[in-house]
Amino acid sequence: MPRKIYNLLLMMAGLAFSLTCNAQDSVASKKVEMADAFRANGKIFVVIAVLITILFGLMLYMIRLDRKIGKLEKENKK
């Protein structure tokens, strides 16, 4: 029972934080100067390439880690 109460409180806290995020001004009403400058200079493609590289590296790391853990679990069952 305490686990269910903990999960319920955690969910309610998450909802409370998300409501404060929705209460902020919309992005459409403000200009994002940094993004406009990156787009104008053509550097936005560099930013996107770096982000994709980081995400790809993280995914590769997670896949390798999952395989290693799977092997260890199989060896441990024997």
Rosetta silent file (secondary structure, phi, psi, omega in degrees, C-alpha in Angstrom):
SEQUENCE: MPRKIYNLLLMMAGLAFSLTCNAQDSVASKKVEMADAFRANGKIFVVIAVLITILFGLMLYMIRLDRKIGKLEKENKK
SCORE:     score description
SCORE:     0.000 S_00000001
   1 L     0.000  -43.092  178.958    0.000    0.000    0.000 S_00000001
   2 H   -59.822  -31.459  179.928    2.741    2.588    0.762 S_00000001
   3 H   -64.727  -40.060  178.880    4.161    2.004   -2.724 S_00000001
   4 H   -65.950  -38.709  178.924    0.833    2.988   -4.310 S_00000001
   5 H   -66.421  -41.968  177.901    0.669    6.142   -2.200 S_00000001
   6 H   -60.306  -45.498  179.496    4.239    7.026   -3.162 S_00000001
   7 H   -63.789  -39.239  179.263    3.434    6.554   -6.865 S_00000001
   8 H   -65.328  -43.671  178.323    0.279    8.660   -6.537 S_00000001
   9 H   -64.976  -39.037  178.208    2.162   11.488   -4.819 S_00000001
  10 H   -64.254  -40.821  178.749    4.899   11.338   -7.431 S_00000001
  11 H   -66.128  -41.013  179.697    2.333   11.533  -10.230 S_00000001
  12 H   -66.296  -37.405  176.982    0.581   14.494   -8.589 S_00000001
  13 H   -65.012  -40.737  177.539    3.907   16.306   -8.193 S_00000001
  14 H   -62.727  -39.852  177.299    4.650   15.713  -11.864 S_00000001
  15 H   -65.590  -39.716  179.808    1.273   17.131  -12.822 S_00000001
  16 H   -63.406  -41.476  178.805    1.851   20.189  -10.649 S_00000001
  17 H   -68.046  -35.729 -179.543    5.198   20.860  -12.337 S_00000001
  18 H   -70.465  -29.916  177.345    3.722   20.404  -15.788 S_00000001
  19 H   -66.735  -37.277  178.110    1.000   22.942  -15.036 S_00000001
  20 H   -68.164  -31.905  177.871    3.592   25.574  -14.220 S_00000001
  21 H   -68.427  -37.707  179.847    5.327   24.844  -17.521 S_00000001
  22 H   -72.361  -19.564 -177.044    2.086   25.356  -19.441 S_00000001
  23 L   -79.685   -8.807 -178.604    1.480   28.667  -17.676 S_00000001
  24 L   -77.748  163.472  178.658    4.498   30.312  -19.316 S_00000001
  25 L   -62.003  150.883  179.764    4.278   32.501  -22.398 S_00000001
  26 L   -75.082  153.934 -179.476    4.183   30.716  -25.703 S_00000001
  27 H   -70.596  -27.602 -177.662    7.298   30.528  -27.829 S_00000001
  28 H   -65.111  -27.775 -178.918    5.421   31.889  -30.820 S_00000001
  29 H   -80.228  -15.351 -179.721    5.045   35.267  -29.135 S_00000001
  30 L  -116.377  143.514  174.811    8.810   35.585  -28.568 S_00000001
  31 L   -88.446  136.818  176.741   11.589   35.486  -31.112 S_00000001
  32 L   -96.251  101.204 -172.538   14.454   33.133  -30.358 S_00000001
  33 H   -68.124  -37.640 -177.748   17.425   35.213  -31.404 S_00000001
  34 H   -64.837  -44.112 -179.785   20.068   32.525  -30.939 S_00000001
  35 H   -64.779  -38.860  178.111   18.247   30.052  -33.182 S_00000001
  36 H   -64.367  -39.620  179.426   17.714   32.730  -35.827 S_00000001
  37 H   -67.074  -41.706  177.867   21.411   33.611  -35.770 S_00000001
  38 H   -62.631  -41.207  179.710   22.433   29.951  -36.096 S_00000001
  39 H   -65.891  -41.735 -178.097   20.028   29.523  -38.997 S_00000001
  40 H   -65.674  -37.185 -178.505   21.260   32.674  -40.713 S_00000001
  41 H   -86.767   -7.900 -178.629   24.916   31.652  -40.426 S_00000001
  42 L    81.236    8.777 -178.987   24.279   28.041  -41.405 S_00000001
  43 L   -82.535   -9.287 -179.727   25.583   26.786  -38.059 S_00000001
  44 H   -61.793  -31.164  179.088   22.275   25.136  -37.188 S_00000001
  45 H   -69.003  -32.560  176.034   23.398   22.110  -39.212 S_00000001
  46 H   -67.389  -43.453  178.825   26.499   21.795  -37.032 S_00000001
  47 H   -61.872  -44.747  179.549   24.332   21.879  -33.905 S_00000001
  48 H   -64.291  -41.782  179.336   22.002   19.239  -35.321 S_00000001
  49 H   -62.901  -40.922  178.350   24.932   17.038  -36.358 S_00000001
  50 H   -65.131  -43.457  178.845   26.448   17.236  -32.865 S_00000001
  51 H   -62.445  -43.587  179.183   23.104   16.385  -31.252 S_00000001
  52 H   -64.476  -40.147  178.451   22.557   13.426  -33.565 S_00000001
  53 H   -62.296  -44.263  179.224   26.100   12.191  -32.888 S_00000001
  54 H   -63.811  -46.010  179.644   25.577   12.385  -29.126 S_00000001
  55 H   -64.074  -39.728  177.913   22.207   10.627  -29.305 S_00000001
  56 H   -64.045  -41.729  177.738   23.616    7.932  -31.593 S_00000001
  57 H   -63.123  -41.401  177.483   26.524    7.387  -29.196 S_00000001
  58 H   -64.371  -41.599  179.050   24.174    7.072  -26.243 S_00000001
  59 H   -64.340  -43.431  178.753   21.983    4.595  -28.101 S_00000001
  60 H   -62.068  -42.738  178.228   25.007    2.534  -29.104 S_00000001
  61 H   -61.976  -42.994 -179.146   26.275    2.567  -25.525 S_00000001
  62 H   -65.740  -39.186  178.905   22.880    1.439  -24.196 S_00000001
  63 H   -65.530  -44.738  179.047   22.674   -1.413  -26.720 S_00000001
  64 H   -64.012  -40.463  179.260   26.181   -2.627  -25.858 S_00000001
  65 H   -64.544  -39.762  178.367   25.445   -2.374  -22.146 S_00000001
  66 H   -63.863  -41.153  178.531   22.220   -4.353  -22.577 S_00000001
  67 H   -64.592  -42.951  179.307   24.074   -7.115  -24.421 S_00000001
  68 H   -63.570  -42.257  178.918   26.760   -7.312  -21.736 S_00000001
  69 H   -65.603  -38.818  176.759   24.167   -7.465  -18.972 S_00000001
  70 H   -61.068  -42.517  178.107   22.284  -10.164  -20.899 S_00000001
  71 H   -63.586  -42.864  179.138   25.444  -12.254  -21.174 S_00000001
  72 H   -64.110  -37.604  178.059   26.147  -11.852  -17.456 S_00000001
  73 H   -65.935  -40.463  179.025   22.590  -12.867  -16.601 S_00000001
  74 H   -65.621  -41.142  178.504   22.864  -15.996  -18.742 S_00000001
  75 H   -66.613  -33.497 -178.360   26.182  -16.943  -17.136 S_00000001
  76 H   -72.467  -29.044 -179.604   24.752  -16.328  -13.676 S_00000001
  77 H   -73.055  -25.664 -177.458   21.774  -18.663  -14.292 S_00000001
  78 L   -70.842    0.000    0.000   24.060  -21.612  -15.091 S_00000001
